[in-house]
Amino acid sequence: MSRDLAADRMTAFEARASLILSGVVGLRMLGLFIILPVFALYAESLPGGSDHTLVGVALGAYGLTQAILQIPFGWLSDRWGRKPTIYLGLSILALGSLVAGLADSIWLVILGRVIQGAGAVSAAVVALTADLTRDSVRTKAMAIIGATISLTFAASIIGGPILSRWIGVPGIFLLTAVLALMALVVVRVALPDPPPAVRGSAEAPRFVDVLVDPRLMQLNFGVFVLHAVLMVLWVVVPFELRTSGLDAPAHWKMYLPVMIGSVLLMVPAIVLSERHGRQRATFIGSVALLAIAEAVFALAVPTLVTLFLALLFFFTAFNVLEASLPSLISRTAPPAVKGTAIGVYSSVQFLGTFAGAIIGGWLSQHHGPTAVFVFCLVLTGLWLVVAARSAPLEPRALASHGAR
């Protein structure tokens, strides 16, 4: 094997660290994703839950506190340490899940979701992944995280309705609490602390430089739109499926083939992007497919066939973009403030989650589902224009750290 090929292969330590940390990210996203296909219908049984605006608040409250605290958690991880920051975040996630699981009104669920979101560990986890891998394999490590998020999402959308039948939505929240504590133990036992050299220095770029970097701004805008339209979807799609003749307990029959199909379509797109240098074309094409999905939602008569096609287009694009963006942000961010830059990115991501859920709930309550989908079409169309007109991203060369 040539030296270059050996350098591009993960060590056993790098692979283990990437898988463990991707599992932590997946767990954190599980707390957001797994209730999406079932919560709007479950909320009808709670006091105040018939108001779609409040349903949107409950779904988006998680994103609000994530958005507020990702930057402080990223900053804290640069100075206090990655692993202590992760311990704190997972403990808060467990507490919020417990509150939501014991809630008997929409307002207490909202409180639990606010606390859940305060466990803002994304920036620290992604930064720790970068600390423990070499630059030559960092894209693979970040792709593992992105793929884990996509798989977690697929498993959540398929498994949410099934788990809801077995243990109910409160049981799902309590299960999330248990898994958060288990993840804390795994991180404590299985991973070392990163090298101290990766922490910020006096020569680190100013915080404002992270905010105004045009390359980071492009990625931040994209992840805002991606997660805004994702959350908007779940305010109305469960009702659209029910209206089209698919009862809530059977929604998995729609989600399962959609998720399998979207993953099968995602793989060749990722291969084309990575192996043949078509990253920009794949990225723009995925944003365009996202816009097409929203157009089908907005303009086609809602039937099980049209909903299937729109969902398949949507999640194929979502999976590609969700797998690509973490790698791009980690390679583009300045090394000395990587945790801070990823914190900004994660904050914008969850701000999109919050804004999408609130706006989607309000539009659904007052103007109906068509207005919701038109709003998403406008957002994705704007992202397509920004992506098409932006210069290709040129990731900074990063120093290698932590290979074992």
N, C-alpha and C positions, 0 to 999 in steps of 0.2 A: 504494500500500500504506500502511495506517495505521501510525502510530508504534508502537502496541502489537504489531501483527503483525510488524513489522520486528524489534522487541526479542525476540520469541519465536523468531526464526529464527537458527540457528547461523551464525556466520561461517565462512569457509573454514578459518581457523586452528583454530577450536573443533572443527569436524568432523574435521579431520585429526588433531588431538591426541587426540580421543575414540577414533578408530578405531585409532590406533597403540597407545594405552594399553589399549584393550579387547583388542587382539591379545596384549599382554604377559600380561594376566590370563588370556586364553584359553590361552596356552601353559602358564602355571603350572598351570591346571586340567587341561590335556592330560596333564601328568605324573601326575596322580591318576586321571583318568578312563579313559585309553586301555587300561589293563591290566585294568580291572574285568571285562569280559566274558570274558577269556581266562585270567586269572592262576590262578584256582582249579583249572582243568583242567590248565594248564601245570605247576603246583606238584606234581602227582602224579608228575612225572618227576624231581623234585629230592629229595635226601636230606632226610627230615623233612617233606616236602611233603604227605604223606597225612594229616597231623593238621590238621583244620579249624581248630583253635585257633591253630596257627602260621600258617596261611593268613590268618586274621583279623588276626594280629599284623603280617604283612607288608603287608597292605592298609592297616591302620590306623596303622602306624608313621609314615608320611608325615604323617598328621593330628596325631600327638602332638607332633612337633617344630614343626609349624606352629602348634599351639595354644600351645606354650610361648614361641615367639619372635615371634608377631605383635605383641604389646604392646611388647616392646623395639624391634622394627623400626619400629612406628608412632611411638614416642617418639623414636627416632633420626632418623626422617624430619622430625620437627618441629624438630630442633635441628641435625643435621648436614646436612640437605638431602634432598629427595625423590630426585633422580637418583643421587647416590652410594649411597644405600641400595638403590635398584633394581639398580644395577650389582653390588653385593655379593650380593644375593639371587639374581640370575640366575647368577652364577658358582658359587655353592654348589649351585644346582639342577643345573647341568651336571656338577659333580663327582659328586654323588650318582647321577645317571643313568648315568654311566660306571661307577661301582662296581656298581650293580645289573645293568648290561648284561654285565659280566664275571663275575658271580657264578656259582658252581657248586654252591651249596647254599642252602636256604631261609634259613639264618642270614645269609649274605652278602647275599642279597636284602634281608633286614630291615635290615641295616646301610646298604645303599644307599638304601633308602626313608627311613631316619632322616635321612641327609645331604640327600636331596632336599627333605624337608620343612623343613630348616633354612633354605632359601632363601625366607623368609617375606616376599614382596614385596607381598602383597595390599593391606595398609594404605597403604603408600607410593604404590602405583599409583593407588588410588582417591582418596587425598588430593591427589595431583598432578593428577588429572583435575578435581577440584573447584577447585584453584588456577587452572587454565588456562581455566575456563569461567565465564560469568556465571550469576548465580542464576536468571535467566529461562529459561536453556536447560540448567541443571544436571540436571534430571530426565531430559531427553533423553539427556544424556551418560551418566548412570548406567544408563539403560535400554539404551543401546548395550552397556555392559559386561555387564549382566545377560543381554541377548539373546545376546551373544557366548559367555557361559558356557553358556547353553542349547544354542546351536548347536555349540559345542565338544563338549559332552556327547553330543549326537546323533551328530556325526561320529565321536566316539571309540567309541561303542557299536556303530555300524555298521562303522566301519573297523577296529576292533581285531581282530575275527576274520579279516578279509581280510589285514591287515598281518601277523598272526601266521602265516598260511599262507605269505606271501612271504618275510619276514625273521625270523620267530620273535619270541618275547617279548624275548629279549636284544637283538635288533635294534631293537625298539621303544624300549627304554631308551636305546640309543645314539643313535637318531634324536632323542629328546627332548633329549639333551645338545647336539647340533649346533644344534637350533632355539633353545635357550636362549642360546647364544653369538651367534647371528644376531640375536635380539631385543635383546640388550645393545647391539650396534652400531647398530641402528635407533633405539633410544632416545637414544643418544649423539649421533647425527648429525641426527636429524629434529626433536628437540624442544628448546626453550630451557629455561633454568632458570626456575622460578616467581618471581614478585615476592617480595622478602624480607619484605614486610609480612605475608605469610600465616603466618609462623612464630609460635611461642608467645610470649607476653609474660608479664610479672610478674603481671599481673592474671588470668591464665588460671585457670579453675576447677581445683580440686584433683583429683588422680587418683581419689580416692575418690568424688568427685561424679560422675565418669563411670560408675563401677561401680554406684552406687545410683540413678541417674536412672531413674524408673519407665518412661519411654517407651523408653529404650535397653534396659532389662531385658526388656521385652516382645519386642522384636525379637531380642535375643540368645537368649532361650529358643526362639523360633521357628526360628532358623537352626540351633541345636543339634539340635532334633528333625529338621529337614529333612535334614540331612546324616547324622545317625545312622541313620535309616531307609533312606537311599540306600545306605550302605555295608553294612548288614545284607542288603539285597536281593542283593548280588553274592556273598555267601558261599554262597547256596543256589540262586538262580535258574538259573545255568548247569547245575547238576545236575538241577533240575526239568525243564528243557528236554530234557536228554539222556534222562532217564527217560521223558519223554512221547513220545519217538521222533524227536527232532531232534538229529542228530549235531553235535558242536562246530563243524566247519567250515561248517555250514549255519545257525548261529545268527543270522547277519546277515539271513537271510530272515524271521526274527521281528522283529528290531530295526528293520529298515528301514521296514516299514509302520507300526510303533508310533511311531517318531520322526516320520515324515511326518504321521501322523494327529494326534499330540500338538501339533506346531507349528501345524497348520491350526486346531486347536481353541483354541490359546493366543491367536492373533491377535485374534479377536473379543472374547475376555475382556479383553485389554489395552486394546483400543479402547473397550470399555464402561467400563472403569475410568477411563481418562484423559480421554476426551471428554465423558462424561456424569456425571462426579462420583460414580461408584459404586465408589470404591476400597475402602471397608470391606466392602461386600457381595461384591465380587470376591475380596478377600483371605480372608474367612471361608469363602466357597464353595469356594475352592481347598483350604483346609485340610480341609474336609468331604470333598471328592473324594479327597484323599489317604487319609483314614480309610476311605472306601469301598473304595479299592483294596486296602488292607491286609486289610479284611474278606473280600474275594473271595479273596485269597491264602490266608487262614487257614481259611476255611470251605468253599470250593468244592473239588470233586474236581479235582486238577491234570491238566488236559488242555491241548492246544495252544490250544483256543478260550478256556478260562477264563484261561490264562496271558496270552494276547493282550489280553483285556479288562482284566485287572488291571494289566498293564503300560501299556496305553493310558491308563487312569484315572490311574495313578501319575505318568506323565511329563507328562501335560497339566497336572496340579496342580503338579508340580515346576517345569516351565518357567515358569509364571505366577509362582510364589513366588520362584524364583531371579532372575527379571527384576525383581521389585518390591522385594525387600529391600535391595539396594545403594542404590537411590535413596532409600528411606525412611531408612536409617541416615545417609546423607550429609547429608540435609536436617534431620535431627533432632539431630545432634551439634553441640555448641557450637563455633563457628568456631575459637577459639583452641586447642582440643585436638582438632581434627578427626582428625588422624593417630592420636592416642592412642585416641580413641573407636572409630575404624574398626579399630584394632589389637585392641581388646577384642572387638569384634564378630567379626573374623576368627579370633581365638583360640578363641572359643566355637564358631564354625563347625567348626573343625578338631578341637576337643575332641569334638564330636559325631561327626565322622568316625572318630576313634580309638575312642571308646567303642562306637559302633555296630559297627565291625568286630570288636572284641574280644568283645563280648557276643554278637554274632551267630555268630561262630565257635565260641564255647564252647557256646552253646545248640544249634547244629547238630550239634556233635560228641557231645553228651551226651543231647540230648532230641529231635533231629530237626527238620525244617523247619517243622512246624506250630507248635512252641513259638517259633520265630524270628518267624513272622508274627504270632502273638498278642502277642508283646512289642512289635512295631511298631504293632499296632492300639491297644494301651494308650497308647503314647507319642503317637500322632497324635490319639487321643481326648482326651488331657489338653491338648494344644495347642489343639484346637478349643474346649474349655471356656475356656481362658485368653483366646483371641482373641475369643470371643463376649462375655465378661464385661468385657473391657478397654474403656476409653474410647477414642474415635477418636483417632488420632495427629494432633497439630497441629504440623507441622514449624516449627522456629524460622525467623525471617527471617534470611537469611545475607547478608553483604556480598558484593558482586560483586568478582571478581578476574580479572585476566589476559586479558580478551577482547582479541583482536587484530583 
